[in-house]
Amino acid sequence: MITPNPAPAASMIPYGAPIDLDTAKRVAAAAGKEADANGWPVVIAIVDSGDNLVLLHRHDLAQLGSIAIAKAKASTAVKMKRATKLLDEGVSKGGAGLRVLALDGVVPMEGGLPLMQGGRIIGAIGVSGVTSPQDGETAAAGAAALNS
C-alpha cells in the first residue's frame, strides 16, 4: 500500500501538467482490477491537477451516491495535496483536526490520493462504494499504476 506524504511536506509539492486521458484510463483500469478482484462495486473518479474531472467509472452495482463521493475524494486529494486518509485521521483524533470539517467541499474520508509524476501532482484518484479502507486500497492500486 502507498504511504501518504506527511502533512507539512505536502503543501510544498508543486502541481504539474494535468494528467492526460490515456494515463487516467491506465490508473482507473488498475483500480478497477483491484475492485473486481475483491468483488467491490465502486465508483472511480480521476481529476487533473486543476481539479477537472477527466474520467469517471461506475461499476454496474455501485450505489449512485458514490459518484459524488468519489469525485469529492479526488477533488479533496488534489486541492489539499495529500491523501484523504490523513484528513480522516485528523478528524478522528479531534482537536485541531476538526478544523477540516469547516472547509467547504472537503471530504475527510479515506479513498482519495494525489497522483504524482516526476515529483509533481498531476491529478488525483477518488474511490467510493465500499468501506473507506477498501476504497483506499482500490485508490492505491490505481495510483501505483503510474509507476509501473
N, C-alpha and C positions, 0 to 999 in steps of 0.2 A: 504494500500500500504506500502511496505517496505521503511523505511527511510535510505538513504545511509549513510555510515560512513563519518565523517568529513575527509577531505583530509589529514591533518597532521597525524592523528592517523592511517590511512590506511596503511602507509608504515611500521608500527610496527606489523601488523598482520602476523603471520607465515603461511607458506604453510604447508599443511598436506598431508597425504596419498592421492593418486589420487582417485577421485570418481569412483565407480565401475559401471558396465553396468546396473545392476538392479536398482541402485539409480538414474542413469541418465535417465532410462526409466520412473521412477516414476516422476521425475522433468519434463521431456518432456510431459508426459501424462497430468499433471496438467496444464502446459502452453497450451497444445493443447486443453484442455477442455475449458479454458478461451477464446481462439481464436474462437473455434467452437460456443460457446455461443453468441459471438458477430458477427459471420459471417466474421471473419478476415482471409483471406488466407495468412498465414505466413510460414516462414521457422524458425525452432528452431534448434539451434546448442548447443551442450554441449561439453565443453572441460574439460580435467582433470587439476590437479594442475601443470602439466608440459606443458600445452598448446597443448596437443594432442587431436585430435578430437575423442570423444567417441561415439557420436550419432548425427545424422542429420535427421530431419524430415521435409519434404516439403509437405504442403497441396497441393491438386491437382491443384488449381487455382493460387497458389503463383507464382509470377514472378521469372524467372530464376536468375536474378541479385541478388535477396535476399539471394541466397545460400551463395555467397561470403561475403555479408554484415553481415549476421547473424554470420558466423564463425569469421569474423573480430571483431564484437562487443564482442563476447565471449572471443576471444583472448586478446582484449584490457582490458577487465574487469579483467582477471586473471593476466595479466602482470603488470597492473597498480594498482592492489589490490583495486579497487574502482569501483563504478557504473559509467558507461559511461556517465550517465546524468550529473555527476559532471564536466566532461571534456567538455561536451556540454555547460553547463552554463558558464564555464571559457572562452570558445571561444566567446560566445555571449556577454560577458562583455568587451571583447577586452583587451588591455594592455598585461600584463604578461601572461594572459590566452591563448593568441595566440601562445605561445611557443610550445604548444602541437601539433600544425599543422606541426612543423618541424620534428616530430618523425615519422620515417618510420613504417608503419603498424598500427598506432594508429588511431582508428575511434572514434572521439568525437561526437557521436550521441546516444541519449537515446535508451536503449534496451538491454544493456549488464549489467549483475550483477555477482559479485563473489558469489559462493556457499559456505556457511560456515557451518561447523560442528565441534562441540567441540572447538570453538574459532579459528579454522584454515580454511584456504581456501583450499577446496578440488577440486575446479574446477570453472567453470563459465557457465552461460547461455547467449546466444545471440539470439535475435529475430529480424526479419526484414520482411517487407511486407506491413505494413500499415503506419500510421503516427508514428513518434518517440514516442509520449506519449502512443499510443496504443501498440507499441512494448514493451515499458517499463512496461505497465500494464500486458501484457502477460508474460514477463520475471519474474515479481514479483510474479505472481500466481505460476509459476514453482518453484521459489526459496522458496516460502512458504511451498511447499510440503516436504521440508527437515525436517521441524519441526512438521509435522502432523502425 
